[in-house]
């Protein structure tokens, strides 16, 4: 068999291993992700529990990187402390090492069992949890099968005349071997896959235990780089835990490499086989890093904060906020028509800010962190400040003689400004509370419930834009359409609530967990819509199109 064919078979086997690893990971996330996140939030506030939970989560997800990213987001949102986050990642590294150890045993009989059981579970039912469990079993079967394929594909390399030369070179150049293993791990995006590949090659006699240990140190360096690279554009708070992991695990591997090159220890105490020694060395390394990390967790987190701060550029938006121009020109107060035009411009700016808040709040229901929550609350502060300034300005306008139309416009602008301020309060004081509750408890809406919320929110956002147009144009047809949309939204609210209660009656777990958030959010959006729709009433009333609280029949 030619060398190119051997490498092709080996590449195919490695590709299958990477695919199977991702298949198991996505299956666990889809089936049990909500539960795992909730348990992680609830228990990792204690240092030792953080280690155990991180270890268990890495075993379930088959990825310490996934745990690092998850814990980093929790630490960034202030849900867990930085020290506990560091310890959870330490436990995750041990968990992924234990997975690698388990997969080195002879599990050939497990392959057909997992493939048959997984395929039946996936194809015989439409239940989401059963199908994802089937996906996990098939992934495990393919993962074990890929290891057997790697062993078979690498068998011809034992007779290769070139392979001993390559192995001798890397055995004599520890630094190159170390960096090569780090690069391979980064390309694989999985330390488990890299460790299993090297253990399998060692089991075939292609890698010596001494070279294998150097490669394992490189694997840990490469694995510690993945999370910082994936979060390089994230918020500073989210990047701290991944950077801390790089400091502990990456620098730890470098220190171990230097000690290895100085003392050249024997590794017979790690096991009787080359593959066993390599995997056990991986476990031992991460246990040492964990023991070192227990007293150093707080120090490492503070160092990570300083490193992240060095690479974070100051936000230019803060400076722009300071010099933001106001349309409320005091010199125009003696000319009511100009003053009212100035006030209208300023109210339009408030409308734009409220629209941004209304758009962002639904995004936070899906993905929230401390930075985004703080930014939204800051927008409400801006609305409050402008609301107070506009009311004061219009109060000064009324000191001058006004025509009837100017007096009515003045009252209309004050009323609109008050309603906009109330909308901002509902978003921040009500809906943002729901966001925090959902984030802290690790809750998720059902796909149907989330689609209903998004559709309801989209209708309210569309009506908000109509209301803002009415405020400027005072067009009676647009005002009439806005009030009609209010009645349609009332019917849509009844339908959405009825669908939600059907899911509750059927015992859908996610519907039960998120019931209060779902119903309260619909109520808040309906209240926002009512406030905005009422901005059309002055226009309709002026033209005699409003009878009581209802439109007159055409």
C-alpha positions as CSV (number, residue, x, y, z in Angstrom):
1,X,0.0,0.0,0.0
2,X,1.4,3.4,-1.0
3,X,2.1,6.1,1.5
4,X,-0.5,8.4,0.1
5,X,-3.2,5.8,0.4
6,X,-2.1,5.1,4.0
7,X,-2.4,8.8,4.9
8,X,-5.8,9.0,3.2
9,X,-7.1,6.2,5.3
10,X,-5.6,7.7,8.4
11,X,-7.1,11.1,7.6
12,X,-10.5,9.5,7.0
13,X,-10.4,7.8,10.4
14,X,-9.3,11.0,12.1
15,X,-12.2,12.9,10.4
16,X,-14.7,10.3,11.6
17,X,-13.3,10.6,15.2
18,X,-13.8,14.4,15.0
19,X,-17.3,14.1,13.6
20,X,-18.3,11.5,16.2
21,X,-17.0,13.7,19.0
22,X,-19.0,16.6,17.8
23,X,-22.0,14.4,17.3
24,X,-22.0,13.3,20.9
25,X,-21.4,16.9,22.1
26,X,-24.3,18.4,20.2
27,X,-26.6,15.5,21.2
28,X,-25.9,16.1,24.9
29,X,-26.3,19.8,24.5
30,X,-29.7,19.5,22.7
31,X,-31.1,16.8,25.1
32,X,-29.7,17.8,28.4
33,X,-28.1,21.3,27.9
34,X,-30.7,23.2,29.9
35,X,-30.5,20.8,32.9
36,X,-26.7,20.8,32.9
37,X,-26.5,24.6,32.7
38,X,-29.0,24.9,35.6
39,X,-27.2,22.4,37.8
40,X,-23.9,24.1,37.0
41,X,-25.2,27.5,38.0
42,X,-26.8,26.1,41.2
43,X,-23.8,24.2,42.5
44,X,-20.5,25.7,41.4
45,X,-20.5,28.5,43.9
46,X,-18.6,26.1,46.2
47,X,-15.0,25.5,45.2
48,X,-15.0,21.7,45.5
49,X,-18.4,21.3,43.9
50,X,-17.2,23.6,41.1
51,X,-14.4,21.1,40.4
52,X,-16.8,18.1,40.4
53,X,-19.5,19.8,38.3
54,X,-16.9,20.9,35.8
55,X,-15.6,17.4,35.6
56,X,-19.0,15.9,35.1
57,X,-20.0,18.4,32.5
58,X,-16.8,17.7,30.5
59,X,-17.5,14.0,30.6
60,X,-21.1,14.6,29.4
61,X,-20.1,17.1,26.6
62,X,-16.8,15.4,25.8
63,X,-15.2,18.8,25.6
64,X,-13.4,20.8,28.2
65,X,-13.4,23.8,25.8
66,X,-17.2,23.8,25.8
67,X,-17.2,23.9,29.6
68,X,-14.6,26.7,29.6
69,X,-16.8,28.8,27.2
70,X,-19.9,28.1,29.3
71,X,-18.2,29.0,32.6
72,X,-16.7,32.1,31.1
73,X,-20.1,33.4,30.1
74,X,-21.4,32.7,33.6
75,X,-18.5,34.5,35.2
76,X,-19.0,37.4,32.8
77,X,-22.6,37.7,33.8
78,X,-21.7,37.7,37.4
79,X,-23.5,34.4,38.1
80,X,-20.4,32.7,39.5
81,X,-17.2,34.0,41.0
82,X,-14.0,34.1,39.0
83,X,-12.2,31.8,41.4
84,X,-15.1,29.2,41.2
85,X,-15.0,29.5,37.4
86,X,-11.3,28.7,37.3
87,X,-11.8,25.6,39.5
88,X,-14.7,24.4,37.3
89,X,-12.4,24.6,34.3
90,X,-9.7,22.6,36.2
91,X,-12.3,19.9,36.9
92,X,-13.4,20.0,33.2
93,X,-9.8,19.3,32.1
94,X,-9.7,16.2,34.4
95,X,-13.1,15.1,33.1
96,X,-11.9,15.2,29.5
97,X,-8.8,13.3,30.4
98,X,-10.9,10.6,32.0
99,X,-13.0,10.3,28.9
100,X,-9.8,9.7,26.9
101,X,-8.7,7.0,29.4
102,X,-12.1,5.2,29.1
103,X,-11.9,5.2,25.3
104,X,-8.5,3.5,25.3
105,X,-10.0,0.2,26.7
106,X,-11.2,-2.5,24.4
107,X,-14.7,-1.5,23.6
108,X,-15.2,-3.2,20.3
109,X,-18.3,-5.0,21.4
110,X,-19.9,-1.7,22.3
111,X,-19.7,-0.4,18.7
112,X,-22.6,-2.6,17.3
113,X,-24.7,-2.2,20.4
114,X,-24.4,1.6,20.3
115,X,-25.1,1.8,16.6
116,X,-28.1,-0.5,16.6
117,X,-29.7,1.0,19.8
118,X,-29.0,4.6,18.7
119,X,-30.4,4.1,15.2
120,X,-33.6,2.5,16.5
121,X,-34.1,5.3,19.1
122,X,-33.5,8.0,16.5
123,X,-35.7,6.6,13.8
124,X,-38.5,5.0,15.7
125,X,-39.9,8.1,17.5
126,X,-40.4,11.8,17.0
127,X,-39.7,12.6,20.7
128,X,-36.9,15.1,20.8
129,X,-35.2,13.7,23.9
130,X,-35.2,10.1,22.6
131,X,-33.9,11.2,19.2
132,X,-31.0,13.1,20.8
133,X,-30.2,10.1,23.1
134,X,-30.0,8.0,19.9
135,X,-27.7,10.6,18.4
136,X,-25.4,10.3,21.4
137,X,-25.3,6.5,21.2
138,X,-24.5,6.5,17.5
139,X,-21.8,9.1,18.1
140,X,-20.2,7.0,20.8
141,X,-20.3,4.0,18.5
142,X,-18.7,5.9,15.7
143,X,-16.1,7.3,18.0
144,X,-14.9,3.9,19.2
145,X,-15.1,2.7,15.6
146,X,-12.8,5.5,14.5
147,X,-10.2,4.5,17.0
148,X,-10.1,1.0,15.6
149,X,-9.9,2.5,12.1
150,X,-6.9,4.7,13.1
151,X,-5.1,1.7,14.5
152,X,-5.7,-0.3,11.3
153,X,-4.8,2.6,9.0
154,X,-1.5,3.3,10.9
155,X,-0.5,-0.4,10.8
156,X,1.5,-0.1,7.5
157,X,3.5,2.8,9.0
158,X,5.3,0.3,11.2
159,X,7.1,-1.1,8.2
160,X,7.8,2.3,6.7
161,X,11.5,3.2,6.3
162,X,10.7,6.9,6.7
163,X,8.7,6.7,9.9
164,X,11.7,5.8,12.2
165,X,13.6,8.8,10.8
166,X,10.7,11.1,11.6
167,X,10.2,9.7,15.1
168,X,14.0,9.9,15.8
169,X,14.0,13.6,14.8
170,X,11.1,14.6,16.9
171,X,12.4,12.5,19.8
172,X,15.5,14.6,19.8
173,X,13.7,17.9,19.4
174,X,11.3,18.2,22.2
175,X,10.3,21.9,21.4
176,X,9.3,21.1,17.9
177,X,7.3,18.1,19.1
178,X,5.6,20.2,21.7
179,X,4.6,22.9,19.2
180,X,3.5,20.4,16.6
181,X,1.1,18.7,19.1
182,X,-0.3,22.1,20.1
183,X,-0.9,22.9,16.5
184,X,-2.6,19.5,15.9
185,X,-4.9,20.0,18.9
186,X,-5.8,23.5,17.8
187,X,-6.7,22.2,14.4
188,X,-8.8,19.4,15.9
189,X,-10.4,21.8,18.4
190,X,-10.5,18.9,20.8
191,X,-7.9,17.7,23.3
192,X,-9.7,14.3,23.6
193,X,-9.3,13.6,19.8
194,X,-5.6,14.6,19.9
195,X,-4.8,12.4,23.0
196,X,-6.7,9.4,21.5
197,X,-4.8,9.8,18.2
198,X,-1.4,9.8,20.0
199,X,-2.4,7.0,22.3
200,X,-3.5,4.9,19.4
201,X,-0.2,5.5,17.5
202,X,1.7,4.7,20.6
203,X,-0.2,1.5,21.0
204,X,1.0,0.5,17.5
205,X,4.6,1.2,18.5
206,X,4.9,4.4,16.3
207,X,5.5,6.7,19.3
208,X,7.7,6.1,22.2
209,X,6.4,6.9,25.7
210,X,9.0,9.7,26.2
211,X,8.0,11.4,22.9
212,X,4.3,10.8,23.8
213,X,4.7,12.7,27.1
214,X,6.1,15.7,25.3
215,X,3.3,15.5,22.8
216,X,0.7,15.4,25.6
217,X,2.2,18.6,27.1
218,X,1.8,20.2,23.6
219,X,-1.8,18.9,23.5
220,X,-2.5,20.8,26.8
221,X,-1.0,23.9,25.4
222,X,-3.1,23.7,22.2
223,X,-6.3,23.0,24.1
224,X,-5.7,26.0,26.4
225,X,-5.5,28.3,23.4
226,X,-8.8,27.2,21.8
227,X,-11.2,29.0,24.2
228,X,-9.2,32.4,24.2
229,X,-9.2,32.3,20.4
230,X,-13.0,31.6,20.2
231,X,-13.8,34.4,22.7
232,X,-11.3,37.0,21.3
233,X,-14.2,39.3,20.1
234,X,-16.4,38.7,23.1
235,X,-17.0,41.0,26.1
236,X,-14.0,41.5,28.4
237,X,-15.8,39.8,31.3
238,X,-16.4,36.6,29.2
239,X,-12.7,36.4,28.2
240,X,-11.3,36.3,31.7
241,X,-11.9,32.6,32.5
242,X,-10.4,31.4,29.2
243,X,-7.3,33.6,29.7
244,X,-7.0,32.2,33.2
245,X,-7.1,28.7,31.8
246,X,-4.3,29.6,29.4
247,X,-2.2,30.9,32.2
248,X,-2.6,27.8,34.3
249,X,-2.7,25.1,31.7
250,X,-0.5,26.6,29.0
251,X,2.2,27.9,31.3
252,X,2.0,24.7,33.3
253,X,2.7,22.6,30.2
254,X,5.7,24.8,29.4
255,X,7.1,24.5,32.9
256,X,6.6,20.7,32.7
257,X,8.4,20.6,29.4
258,X,11.4,22.5,30.8
259,X,11.5,20.1,33.8
260,X,11.3,17.1,31.4
261,X,14.2,18.4,29.2
262,X,16.3,18.9,32.3
263,X,15.7,15.7,34.3
264,X,14.6,13.2,31.5
265,X,12.6,11.0,34.0
266,X,11.4,7.5,33.3
267,X,7.7,6.9,32.9
268,X,7.4,3.2,33.8
269,X,5.4,4.1,36.9
270,X,2.6,5.4,34.6
271,X,1.7,2.1,33.1
272,X,2.9,-1.1,31.4
273,X,2.0,0.0,27.8
274,X,3.0,3.0,25.8
275,X,-0.6,4.1,25.1
276,X,-1.5,3.7,28.8
277,X,1.5,5.8,29.9
278,X,0.5,8.6,27.5
279,X,-3.1,8.8,28.7
280,X,-2.0,8.5,32.4
281,X,0.5,11.2,31.9
282,X,-2.3,13.4,30.5
283,X,-4.4,12.7,33.6
284,X,-1.5,13.2,36.0
285,X,-0.6,16.6,34.4
286,X,-4.2,17.9,34.8
287,X,-4.3,16.6,38.4
288,X,-1.1,18.5,39.2
289,X,-2.6,21.7,37.6
290,X,-5.7,21.3,39.6
291,X,-3.8,20.9,42.9
292,X,-1.8,24.0,42.0
293,X,-4.9,25.8,41.0
294,X,-6.8,25.4,44.3
295,X,-4.7,28.0,46.2
296,X,-3.9,30.1,43.1
297,X,-7.5,30.4,41.7
298,X,-8.0,33.9,43.0
299,X,-4.6,35.1,42.0
300,X,-4.9,33.7,38.5
301,X,-8.3,35.3,38.1
302,X,-7.0,38.8,39.1
303,X,-4.0,38.4,36.7
304,X,-6.4,37.4,33.9
305,X,-8.5,40.5,34.6
306,X,-5.4,42.7,34.2
307,X,-4.3,40.9,31.0
308,X,-7.8,41.3,29.5
309,X,-7.9,45.0,30.5
310,X,-4.6,45.6,28.7
311,X,-6.1,44.3,25.5
312,X,-9.5,46.1,25.8
313,X,-9.9,49.4,24.0
314,X,-11.9,52.1,25.7
315,X,-15.4,52.5,24.2
316,X,-15.6,55.7,22.2
317,X,-19.3,55.9,22.7
318,X,-19.0,57.3,26.2
319,X,-17.2,60.4,24.9
320,X,-19.9,60.9,22.2
321,X,-22.7,60.7,24.8
322,X,-21.1,63.7,26.6
323,X,-21.2,66.0,23.6
324,X,-24.6,64.9,22.3
325,X,-26.5,68.0,21.1
326,X,-29.9,68.9,22.3
327,X,-32.7,70.3,20.1
328,X,-34.2,72.2,23.1
329,X,-32.9,75.7,22.2
330,X,-33.7,78.2,24.9
331,X,-33.5,81.1,22.5
332,X,-36.5,79.8,20.6
333,X,-38.9,79.9,23.6
334,X,-40.3,83.3,22.6
335,X,-41.4,81.8,19.3
336,X,-43.8,79.0,20.3
337,X,-44.0,77.5,16.8
338,X,-40.2,77.1,16.7
339,X,-40.0,75.9,20.3
340,X,-42.7,73.2,19.6
341,X,-40.7,72.1,16.5
342,X,-37.6,71.8,18.7
343,X,-39.5,69.8,21.3
344,X,-40.8,67.5,18.5
345,X,-37.3,66.8,17.3
346,X,-36.2,65.9,20.8
347,X,-39.2,63.6,21.4
348,X,-38.3,61.9,18.1
349,X,-34.9,61.1,19.6
350,X,-36.6,59.6,22.6
351,X,-38.7,57.5,20.2
352,X,-35.5,56.2,18.5
353,X,-34.0,55.3,21.9
354,X,-37.2,53.5,22.9
355,X,-37.2,51.6,19.6
356,X,-33.6,50.4,20.3
357,X,-34.6,49.3,23.8
358,X,-37.6,47.4,22.4
359,X,-35.5,45.7,19.8
360,X,-32.7,44.7,22.2
361,X,-34.9,43.4,25.0
362,X,-36.1,40.4,22.9
363,X,-32.4,39.6,22.0
364,X,-31.6,39.5,25.7
365,X,-34.2,36.8,26.2
366,X,-32.1,34.6,23.9
367,X,-28.6,35.7,24.8
368,X,-27.9,37.9,27.8
369,X,-24.8,38.9,29.9
370,X,-24.0,41.6,32.4
371,X,-22.7,44.0,29.8
372,X,-25.8,43.9,27.6
373,X,-28.1,44.2,30.6
374,X,-26.2,47.2,31.9
375,X,-26.2,48.8,28.4
376,X,-30.0,48.5,28.2
377,X,-30.5,50.0,31.6
378,X,-28.3,52.9,30.6
379,X,-30.6,53.6,27.6
380,X,-33.6,53.9,30.1
381,X,-31.6,56.5,32.1
382,X,-31.2,58.5,28.9
383,X,-34.9,58.3,28.2
384,X,-35.6,59.6,31.8
385,X,-33.2,62.5,31.4
386,X,-34.6,63.6,28.0
387,X,-38.2,63.1,29.4
388,X,-37.5,65.5,32.3
389,X,-35.7,68.0,30.0
390,X,-38.6,68.0,27.4
391,X,-41.3,68.5,30.1
392,X,-39.3,71.4,31.6
393,X,-38.8,73.0,28.2
394,X,-42.5,72.7,27.3
395,X,-43.5,74.1,30.6
396,X,-41.4,77.2,29.7
397,X,-43.2,77.4,26.3
398,X,-46.6,77.6,28.0
399,X,-45.6,80.8,29.8
400,X,-46.1,82.6,26.4
401,X,-49.5,83.1,24.7
402,X,-50.3,80.1,22.6
403,X,-52.9,79.5,19.9
404,X,-55.4,76.7,20.4
405,X,-53.5,74.4,18.0
406,X,-50.2,75.2,19.7
407,X,-51.6,74.5,23.1
408,X,-53.0,71.1,21.9
409,X,-49.7,70.2,20.3
410,X,-47.9,71.1,23.5
411,X,-50.2,68.7,25.5
412,X,-49.8,66.1,22.8
413,X,-46.0,66.2,23.0
414,X,-46.0,66.1,26.8
415,X,-48.4,63.1,26.7
416,X,-46.3,61.3,24.2
417,X,-43.1,61.9,26.2
418,X,-44.8,60.5,29.4
419,X,-45.9,57.4,27.5
420,X,-42.4,56.8,26.1
421,X,-40.9,57.1,29.6
422,X,-43.5,54.6,30.9
423,X,-42.5,52.2,28.0
424,X,-38.9,52.4,29.0
425,X,-39.8,51.7,32.6
426,X,-41.7,48.6,31.6
427,X,-38.8,47.3,29.5
428,X,-36.2,47.8,32.3
429,X,-38.3,47.2,35.5
430,X,-40.4,44.3,34.2
431,X,-39.0,42.7,31.2
432,X,-35.3,43.0,32.2
433,X,-36.3,41.2,35.5
434,X,-37.7,38.3,33.4
435,X,-34.4,38.2,31.5
436,X,-32.3,38.0,34.7
437,X,-34.7,35.3,36.1
438,X,-34.4,33.2,32.9
439,X,-30.6,33.6,32.9
440,X,-30.0,32.8,36.6
441,X,-32.3,29.7,36.5
442,X,-31.0,28.4,33.1
443,X,-34.5,28.3,31.6
444,X,-35.4,27.8,28.0
445,X,-38.7,28.4,26.1
446,X,-40.2,25.7,24.0
447,X,-39.6,26.2,20.3
448,X,-43.4,26.9,19.9
449,X,-43.5,29.3,22.8
450,X,-40.4,31.2,21.6
451,X,-41.9,31.6,18.1
452,X,-45.1,33.0,19.6
453,X,-43.2,35.5,21.8
454,X,-41.1,36.6,18.8
455,X,-44.1,37.0,16.6
456,X,-46.0,39.0,19.3
457,X,-42.9,41.2,19.9
458,X,-42.6,41.8,16.2
459,X,-46.2,43.0,16.0
460,X,-45.6,45.4,19.0
461,X,-42.4,46.7,17.4
462,X,-44.2,47.4,14.1
463,X,-47.0,49.2,16.0
464,X,-44.3,51.3,17.8
465,X,-43.0,52.5,14.4
466,X,-46.5,53.4,13.4
467,X,-47.0,55.4,16.6
468,X,-43.7,57.3,16.1
469,X,-44.8,58.1,12.5
470,X,-48.2,59.4,13.8
471,X,-46.4,61.6,16.3
472,X,-44.5,63.4,13.4
473,X,-47.0,63.2,10.5
474,X,-50.3,63.4,12.5
475,X,-51.8,61.4,9.6
476,X,-55.3,60.2,10.5
477,X,-55.2,57.1,8.4
478,X,-52.0,55.9,10.1
479,X,-53.5,56.8,13.5
480,X,-56.6,54.8,12.6
481,X,-54.6,51.8,11.5
482,X,-52.6,51.9,14.8
483,X,-55.8,51.7,16.9
484,X,-57.1,48.9,14.7
485,X,-53.8,47.0,15.2
486,X,-54.3,47.4,18.9
487,X,-57.6,45.4,18.7
488,X,-55.9,42.8,16.5
489,X,-53.1,42.4,19.1
490,X,-55.7,41.9,21.8
491,X,-57.0,38.9,19.9
492,X,-53.5,37.6,19.2
493,X,-52.8,37.8,22.9
494,X,-55.7,35.5,23.7
495,X,-54.6,33.0,21.0
496,X,-51.0,33.0,22.4
497,X,-52.1,32.5,26.0
498,X,-54.5,29.7,24.9
499,X,-51.6,27.9,23.1
500,X,-49.4,28.3,26.1
501,X,-52.0,26.8,28.4
502,X,-52.4,23.8,26.0
503,X,-48.7,23.1,26.4
504,X,-49.0,23.4,30.2
505,X,-51.9,20.9,30.1
506,X,-49.8,18.5,28.1
507,X,-47.1,18.7,30.7
508,X,-44.4,20.1,28.5
509,X,-41.5,20.6,30.9
510,X,-40.1,23.8,29.4
511,X,-43.6,25.3,29.3
512,X,-44.0,24.6,33.0
513,X,-40.6,26.1,33.9
514,X,-41.1,29.3,31.8
515,X,-44.8,29.8,32.3
516,X,-44.7,32.9,34.5
517,X,-42.0,34.5,32.3
518,X,-43.9,33.7,29.1
519,X,-47.2,35.1,30.4
520,X,-45.7,38.2,32.1
521,X,-43.7,39.0,28.9
522,X,-46.9,38.9,26.8
523,X,-48.6,41.1,29.4
524,X,-45.8,43.6,29.4
525,X,-45.7,43.8,25.6
526,X,-49.4,44.3,25.4
527,X,-49.2,47.1,27.9
528,X,-46.4,48.7,25.9
529,X,-48.6,48.4,22.8
530,X,-51.5,50.1,24.5
531,X,-49.3,53.0,25.6
532,X,-48.0,53.5,22.1
533,X,-51.4,53.2,20.5
534,X,-52.8,55.9,22.7
535,X,-50.4,58.3,21.0
536,X,-52.8,58.2,18.1
537,X,-55.8,59.3,20.1
538,X,-55.2,63.1,19.9
539,X,-55.1,62.9,16.1
540,X,-58.3,60.9,15.9
541,X,-60.1,62.9,18.5
542,X,-59.2,66.2,16.7
543,X,-60.8,64.8,13.5
544,X,-63.8,63.4,15.3
545,X,-62.9,59.8,14.5
546,X,-62.8,58.6,18.2
547,X,-65.9,57.7,20.0
548,X,-65.2,57.0,23.7
549,X,-62.5,54.5,23.7
550,X,-63.4,52.9,20.4
551,X,-63.2,53.9,16.7
552,X,-66.5,55.1,15.2
553,X,-67.9,52.8,12.6
554,X,-67.0,53.8,9.0
